[in-house]
Amino acid sequence: MSAPRVLIATAVAAERDAVAAVLAGRPSFEVRAVGVGPAAAAAGTAFALAEAERSDLGAYALVVSAGIGGGFPGLAPVGSLVVAERIVAADLGAETPEGFASVAELGFGAVEHLPPAALVRGLPGAVRGAVLTVSTVTGSARRAAELRERCPGAVAEAMEGFGVAEAAARWGVPVLELRGISNAVGPRDRGAWRIGEALAALGQGCGALPAAVDAWLTGAVPGGERDGESDGESDEKERLR
Ligand SMILES: O=C(O)c1cccc(C(=O)CC[C@H]2O[C@@H](n3cnc4c(=O)[nH]cnc43)[C@H](O)[C@@H]2O)c1
């Protein structure tokens, strides 16, 4: 039986190349640069999923949003790897006299996707928490504090995760988000971004993916537990085996 296919969606070519380098020789892990921001990420991921549907190679078992990101100070330092327990659209909503209201609160859909808990736990050494998807890179302490308050549990922000997750959800494919941290979320200081360190952390995380995915699909998570896995997750894995 062929290995389960995994689609890894990065924003830009530098991220794609860093990920592809550590997955060389693993043809079932396919890395594509789909563009910066949630809309490009959703469109590019949907295109790849539609192509897979028409091909003889079979459906993807997992879609991964992978790239660099900003870490909230004290939670995800520069050079660390973050894995999303929740993928949250942090600025999708409306300003109201009472403050920000998400589209979920307004009754227009969901603002969060949940990666499989067992797979998240299978990447030891990564910081775990909510990863926010924003359309504008945070550039002030005020905005960083606002996001922290709006999204409890947030450890990092980036611009693509929710777009990738929306596309994956339409195809019923589980999603994961991995971020190598290049900068602190807060006052804009472009000179302080450490993209090389972030790409190295991202590469390390993606290098651990084949074993983690295998353990997740076979139920052999660290400690041998299967707790925290919803019935929906088990059904989804069964379908993909
Ligand atoms: O501000 C600039 O001068 C600048 C120059 C080159 C690239 C950028 C980006 O904003 C890249 C966005 C790209 O990287 C991810 N990313 C990295 N850090 C963050 C962050 O703190 N907040 C949001 N996104 C971040 C993001 O996913 C994009 O793919 C800026």
The ligand as an ORCA input file, in Angstrom:
! r2SCAN-3c Opt
* xyz 0 1
  O       7.615     44.175      7.143
  C       8.369     43.909      6.210
  O       9.214     44.665      5.797
  C       8.283     42.587      5.632
  C       9.199     42.157      4.725
  C       9.108     40.893      4.215
  C       8.075     40.069      4.629
  C       7.203     40.554      5.544
  C       6.093     39.777      6.013
  O       5.208     40.274      6.635
  C       6.096     38.375      5.750
  C       4.791     37.764      6.156
  C       4.921     36.292      6.056
  O       5.610     35.798      7.186
  C       4.729     35.243      8.142
  N       4.958     36.010      9.361
  C       6.153     36.089      9.953
  N       6.080     36.801     11.078
  C       4.820     37.214     11.190
  C       4.141     37.998     12.173
  O       4.696     38.448     13.182
  N       2.832     38.221     11.973
  C       2.183     37.717     10.902
  N       2.799     36.977      9.958
  C       4.099     36.715     10.098
  C       3.341     35.328      7.531
  O       2.666     34.116      7.694
  C       3.570     35.648      6.058
  O       3.644     34.484      5.280
  C       7.267     41.797      6.052
*
